[in-house]
Amino acid sequence: MELKIEAVSGIYEIRHLASNTAYVGRTVNLKKRRCQHYSALAYGRHSNKSMQRDYDASREGKSAFLFSVLEYGEPDHLAELEQAYISSGNYRYNRSNDALSGCGVGEGHHRYSGTFKTPWGEFPSSYQAASGSEGLMSQAAVWLVCGNPERAITRKAYGKSRYLMTTFDESVVGKRWSDLGFGFIEKANEQH
């Protein structure tokens, strides 16, 4: 039986019980991230091929793995915490020894480090921006439009976007996402 996981930020691990092999990661929403991992494994599309192979070879499905919260933390400190766990050498599913390498699919592993600008506010992650949309935009949609704000809104995009269809009429087609308030402010690299 798995314990209830809250929608808060922290460090987690996914452990394959039969082999005792584990993966460590960070997220701003532990509950959502657990669902993403289990869903990707169940549909055979997990980005971690070793984990996917172990899942596919198992007859237990998701119960062959245990998702555990290792530590709760503030989003700004998660990379540092994750790096300490990776450096321990106990996480063979992790494909990199660098928490900032961009090797995974979750937030904190995306190529953008900075602020996601949306009409409903500015957020440090696309996951938080999607949550702020109250279900009108997915994390992937926020990531796409904030990362490409000069892209024109097509008729197809309008028809697929719950946010656009609920907020605007079709006159928005042809405008740029930046015209609606979307964008990305890149975090300046800190040099030591």
Summary of the structure (lengths in Angstrom):
residues: 192
radius of gyration: 18.4
end to end distance: 45.9
largest distance: 56.4
contacts: 522
relative contact order: 0.13
helix: 39%
strand: 19%
